[in-house]
Amino acid sequence: MPARVALRDHRRARLTGDLLAAVTVAAYRVPQVMAYAGAAGLPPVAGLPVHRQDPPLLFADAGDFRRRP
């Protein structure tokens, strides 16, 4: 499902849960990608662009998981 369709049908009631999920994912993803960069011999901040790009790409591909059978 494309992201534009999911965002068009998005309800305000889900907004709080979605924001909480985003903060939760960021809370473990940021240290994770920084550690992976360090393990690869790069400065820790080199992993941050990966953290920024993965979730939007995954959402654009998968869409809203609540609608999956």
C-alpha positions as CSV (number, residue, x, y, z in Angstrom):
1,M,0.0,0.0,0.0
2,P,1.5,3.3,-0.9
3,A,2.2,5.8,1.9
4,R,0.0,8.5,0.4
5,V,-3.1,6.2,0.6
6,A,-2.3,5.2,4.2
7,L,-1.8,8.9,5.2
8,R,-5.0,9.9,3.5
9,D,-7.0,7.4,5.6
10,H,-5.1,8.0,8.8
11,R,-7.2,8.8,11.9
12,R,-6.4,11.1,14.7
13,A,-7.1,8.3,17.2
14,R,-4.1,6.4,15.9
15,L,-1.7,9.4,16.0
16,T,-0.8,9.0,19.7
17,G,0.1,5.4,19.2
18,D,2.0,6.0,16.1
19,L,4.0,8.8,17.7
20,L,4.8,6.5,20.7
21,A,5.9,3.8,18.3
22,A,8.2,6.2,16.4
23,V,9.8,7.4,19.6
24,T,10.2,3.8,20.8
25,V,11.9,2.7,17.5
26,A,14.2,5.7,17.5
27,A,15.2,5.0,21.2
28,Y,16.7,1.7,20.2
29,R,17.6,2.3,16.5
30,V,19.9,5.3,17.1
31,P,22.3,3.5,19.5
32,Q,22.1,0.4,17.3
33,V,23.2,2.1,14.0
34,M,25.9,4.0,15.9
35,A,27.2,0.7,17.3
36,Y,27.2,-0.9,13.8
37,A,29.1,2.0,12.4
38,G,31.7,1.7,15.3
39,A,32.0,-2.1,14.6
40,A,32.7,-1.3,11.0
41,G,35.5,1.0,12.0
42,L,33.6,4.2,11.1
43,P,32.8,7.1,13.4
44,P,29.6,6.4,15.3
45,V,27.8,9.4,13.6
46,A,28.3,7.6,10.2
47,G,25.4,5.3,11.1
48,L,22.8,8.1,11.6
49,P,21.9,8.6,7.9
50,V,20.9,4.9,7.8
51,H,18.6,5.4,10.8
52,R,16.9,8.3,9.1
53,Q,16.3,6.5,5.8
54,D,15.3,2.9,6.7
55,P,11.9,3.5,8.4
56,P,10.4,5.8,5.7
57,L,11.5,3.4,2.9
58,L,10.0,0.4,4.8
59,F,6.7,2.2,5.4
60,A,6.4,3.4,1.8
61,D,6.9,-0.2,0.7
62,A,4.7,-2.0,3.3
63,G,2.1,0.6,4.3
64,D,-0.2,0.2,7.2
65,F,0.3,-3.2,8.8
66,R,-3.2,-3.1,10.4
67,R,-4.7,-3.7,7.0
68,R,-2.6,-6.7,6.2
69,P,-4.6,-10.1,6.2
